[in-house]
């Protein structure tokens, strides 16, 4: 399947909603955190798979602002798992030339999580391959509101005229300002919603929503998603006839 992928038509940016950990754990007769622990292999598979193919950006929706409303025991376990996972994956990131960064309201994360993230980002800062973006304490509505507030402050302070606010300037105030919008968004487990994820950036993304639960996601599933993407016609509001002229 990998050999069928057209390297000249790769999405530069793939975004993933990693869904199904809880259901996977339930199928095993275990607690939800068991699903989260077994999802690490899927993260490694999709990261290494994207790095191998030459994808430039991979964003993983790791923890939403709404996830803070889950039971405290699960949230605490997730934060502990996040710290240990980041610490344990630095060597793999370096081997695969992957740069780590984050988007989201990360100041709300526990201090030890913030320290591990900062250290991992420092260590991988000079890597030149795939950029792995962890969306942590993130929501699309929060991001849009933050951008709007920043622009409103500039207008209030006389640094910006309202008529100068356009899509380009608005994009510059998003947390993803230094990366292209995702061409492909994958959501596992078959759920058909975007759950407050990249509401601005996904405007013209191709969606791929397989039934596979996230802990079972492997490189072949990534290859299938990219092949499906390459078979689609991306029109951006135009007609097929316009694209062929």
Number of C-alpha atoms within 10 A of each C-alpha: 9 15 7 10 16 12 12 7 11 20 23 18 22 25 25 25 23 22 22 24 23 19 18 24 19 14 10 12 10 13 16 19 18 16 22 22 17 16 22 16 15 18 19 16 18 21 25 20 19 26 21 12 15 15 19 20 25 25 21 22 24 18 20 19 18 12 14 15 9 10 9 10 9 16 16 14 14 18 16 14 17 20 17 13 14 17 15 11 14 19 14 13 25 18 11 17 19 24 23 25 18 21 19 21 17 17 11 13 14 13 11 13 21 15 13 17 21 14 15 21 16 13 16 19 16 13 16 12 19 25 26 22 19 19 26 21 22 25 22 20 14 15 22 18 12 15 18 15 13 14 20 16 12 14 15 12 10 10 11 14 13 13 6 10 12 9 8 10 13 16 17 12 18 21 19 17 13 10 12 13 22 22 20 24 24 23 24 24 22 15 14 12 11 16 14 15 20 24 14 16 17 17 12 15 20 20 20 19 17 18 14 17 21 28 25 16 21 17 18 14 18 19 20 17 19 22 18 15 21 18 8 9 11 16 12 10 7 9 11 11 8 8 11 6 5
